[in-house]
Amino acid sequence: MKHFILFLGLGYFGYVFLTPVVFAQTGVSQMPPQLSPFGETASSGLKTFSSVSTHFPAIALTFDDGPHPENTPRLLDILKQYGVRATFFVVGRNVEKYPHIAQRIVSEGHQIGNHTMTHPDLVKLKRKKFDDEVKEVNTIIEAYTGVRPTCIRPPYGSLNSKVEALLHNVYGLNVVLWSVDPKDWKKPGASEVTQRLIEGAKPGAILLAHDIHAQTIEAVGPAIAQLKAQGYRFGTIDQLISLPPSSPSSPSSPLLPVGVRDVGGGTFVSPSANVSGYKVPVRRALPVSN
Ligand code: NI
């Protein structure tokens, strides 16, 4: 039942995110997503994205390294206020500590992605440790939220062709990097982070930020407000990569026409995950950054 409700919920968000865009264009040519420098496309069809090729003013906000006990709930409040969906690349050990926040992320319509168990550099790991880092997060997220991640962001964006192939072919995950990095983890000041997010945005952009920093949370509201005023719409990673491609000859403006329906918010149905029955092994806490 819960999966059915979740399916309905996801279908609803796909509908409201895509509808105006789908209506806005017809007969366009296929344009591929922009691939990572490694550029491999697995036979499974899974890919590595740093942005998506589209002329529609759609972007994805992504937040790494949480959940954080204070900052993530504050961010969720702000996203709800603006009716914006985002993607959270969570660290497994933080989900273990704050499973109710992971549940809130999902129940409010955001996408949750894998950011490994303890935030190591995947390129440096032996296969056994690599498997532990990638596999256990998916298990934990699914147990707590009822949702299995479809994508992973490797910590530090660290990737080589071997790691990329494993993530695609063995784990069935899209790999998500970014096209805009405001370096919010260096704490340059909230207004500077806001400015960097706005300046980096363009159709199909994937914006990186970290929901573990208070400054970042402060920066997000003004960035969303200004980007919305420019005509941008916000979607999850899965929504962004499902966008119909567009061509430069498309008659539609890079900005949406006035009066298109907004993404809306607050109506997602919770999958009602059962936390209490799930036990995971205790792990040594590792420092988390970027
Ligand atoms: Ni990170």
Boltz pocket constraint, residues with backbone or C-beta under 6 A from the ligand:
constraints:
  - pocket:
      binder: B
      contacts: [[A, 64], [A, 65], [A, 115], [A, 119], [A, 155], [A, 156], [A, 289], [A, 290]]
      max_distance: 6.0
